[in-house]
Amino acid sequence: SSVPSAGDSEHKLSKAIK
């Protein structure tokens, strides 16, 4: 998810992977 508000956990995971 590109929107942290919609998916904060998903956004954090994406950041961790990159």
PyMOL Python script that loads the backbone (N, CA, C, O; Angstrom):
from pymol import cmd

cmd.read_pdbstr("""\
ATOM      1  N   SER A   1       0.840  -1.225   0.000  1.00  0.00           N
ATOM      2  CA  SER A   1       0.000   0.000   0.000  1.00  0.00           C
ATOM      3  C   SER A   1       0.864   1.260   0.000  1.00  0.00           C
ATOM      4  O   SER A   1       1.772   1.391   0.821  1.00  0.00           O
ATOM      5  N   SER A   2       0.590   2.162  -0.894  1.00  0.00           N
ATOM      6  CA  SER A   2       1.376   3.399  -0.968  1.00  0.00           C
ATOM      7  C   SER A   2       0.943   4.382   0.107  1.00  0.00           C
ATOM      8  O   SER A   2       1.674   5.321   0.421  1.00  0.00           O
ATOM      9  N   VAL A   3      -0.244   4.173   0.675  1.00  0.00           N
ATOM     10  CA  VAL A   3      -0.753   5.092   1.695  1.00  0.00           C
ATOM     11  C   VAL A   3      -0.564   4.490   3.087  1.00  0.00           C
ATOM     12  O   VAL A   3      -1.217   3.504   3.429  1.00  0.00           O
ATOM     13  N   PRO A   4       0.337   5.085   3.900  1.00  0.00           N
ATOM     14  CA  PRO A   4       0.586   4.591   5.251  1.00  0.00           C
ATOM     15  C   PRO A   4      -0.676   4.566   6.104  1.00  0.00           C
ATOM     16  O   PRO A   4      -0.836   3.696   6.960  1.00  0.00           O
ATOM     17  N   SER A   5      -1.569   5.518   5.869  1.00  0.00           N
ATOM     18  CA  SER A   5      -2.797   5.600   6.671  1.00  0.00           C
ATOM     19  C   SER A   5      -3.670   4.370   6.404  1.00  0.00           C
ATOM     20  O   SER A   5      -4.354   3.873   7.299  1.00  0.00           O
ATOM     21  N   ALA A   6      -3.633   3.891   5.160  1.00  0.00           N
ATOM     22  CA  ALA A   6      -4.470   2.743   4.813  1.00  0.00           C
ATOM     23  C   ALA A   6      -3.814   1.445   5.275  1.00  0.00           C
ATOM     24  O   ALA A   6      -4.501   0.526   5.720  1.00  0.00           O
ATOM     25  N   GLY A   7      -2.492   1.369   5.172  1.00  0.00           N
ATOM     26  CA  GLY A   7      -1.797   0.145   5.606  1.00  0.00           C
ATOM     27  C   GLY A   7      -0.448   0.488   6.190  1.00  0.00           C
ATOM     28  O   GLY A   7       0.565   0.430   5.493  1.00  0.00           O
ATOM     29  N   ASP A   8      -0.420   0.843   7.454  1.00  0.00           N
ATOM     30  CA  ASP A   8       0.830   1.242   8.099  1.00  0.00           C
ATOM     31  C   ASP A   8       1.800   0.060   8.176  1.00  0.00           C
ATOM     32  O   ASP A   8       2.981   0.187   7.852  1.00  0.00           O
ATOM     33  N   SER A   9       1.279  -1.092   8.612  1.00  0.00           N
ATOM     34  CA  SER A   9       2.135  -2.273   8.738  1.00  0.00           C
ATOM     35  C   SER A   9       2.693  -2.666   7.372  1.00  0.00           C
ATOM     36  O   SER A   9       3.872  -2.996   7.247  1.00  0.00           O
ATOM     37  N   GLU A  10       1.852  -2.628   6.365  1.00  0.00           N
ATOM     38  CA  GLU A  10       2.295  -2.996   5.026  1.00  0.00           C
ATOM     39  C   GLU A  10       3.372  -2.029   4.550  1.00  0.00           C
ATOM     40  O   GLU A  10       4.365  -2.446   3.954  1.00  0.00           O
ATOM     41  N   HIS A  11       3.179  -0.753   4.809  1.00  0.00           N
ATOM     42  CA  HIS A  11       4.133   0.271   4.405  1.00  0.00           C
ATOM     43  C   HIS A  11       5.473   0.040   5.096  1.00  0.00           C
ATOM     44  O   HIS A  11       6.528   0.154   4.473  1.00  0.00           O
ATOM     45  N   LYS A  12       5.424  -0.283   6.379  1.00  0.00           N
ATOM     46  CA  LYS A  12       6.661  -0.524   7.136  1.00  0.00           C
ATOM     47  C   LYS A  12       7.374  -1.748   6.581  1.00  0.00           C
ATOM     48  O   LYS A  12       8.601  -1.761   6.481  1.00  0.00           O
ATOM     49  N   LEU A  13       6.617  -2.771   6.222  1.00  0.00           N
ATOM     50  CA  LEU A  13       7.226  -3.979   5.666  1.00  0.00           C
ATOM     51  C   LEU A  13       7.923  -3.641   4.354  1.00  0.00           C
ATOM     52  O   LEU A  13       9.045  -4.083   4.106  1.00  0.00           O
ATOM     53  N   SER A  14       7.258  -2.864   3.525  1.00  0.00           N
ATOM     54  CA  SER A  14       7.834  -2.476   2.236  1.00  0.00           C
ATOM     55  C   SER A  14       9.137  -1.722   2.455  1.00  0.00           C
ATOM     56  O   SER A  14      10.115  -1.945   1.742  1.00  0.00           O
ATOM     57  N   LYS A  15       9.151  -0.835   3.436  1.00  0.00           N
ATOM     58  CA  LYS A  15      10.346  -0.049   3.740  1.00  0.00           C
ATOM     59  C   LYS A  15      11.463  -0.959   4.232  1.00  0.00           C
ATOM     60  O   LYS A  15      12.626  -0.774   3.873  1.00  0.00           O
ATOM     61  N   ALA A  16      11.110  -1.936   5.049  1.00  0.00           N
ATOM     62  CA  ALA A  16      12.107  -2.848   5.604  1.00  0.00           C
ATOM     63  C   ALA A  16      12.721  -3.699   4.490  1.00  0.00           C
ATOM     64  O   ALA A  16      13.923  -3.966   4.488  1.00  0.00           O
ATOM     65  N   ILE A  17      11.881  -4.119   3.547  1.00  0.00           N
ATOM     66  CA  ILE A  17      12.358  -4.959   2.444  1.00  0.00           C
ATOM     67  C   ILE A  17      13.300  -4.165   1.542  1.00  0.00           C
ATOM     68  O   ILE A  17      14.311  -4.687   1.073  1.00  0.00           O
ATOM     69  N   LYS A  18      12.958  -2.902   1.304  1.00  0.00           N
ATOM     70  CA  LYS A  18      13.794  -2.089   0.408  1.00  0.00           C
ATOM     71  C   LYS A  18      15.011  -1.660   1.181  1.00  0.00           C
ATOM     72  O   LYS A  18      15.871  -0.963   0.642  1.00  0.00           O
TER      73      LYS A  18
END
""", "prot")
cmd.dss("prot")
cmd.show_as("cartoon", "prot")
cmd.util.cbc("prot")
cmd.orient("prot")
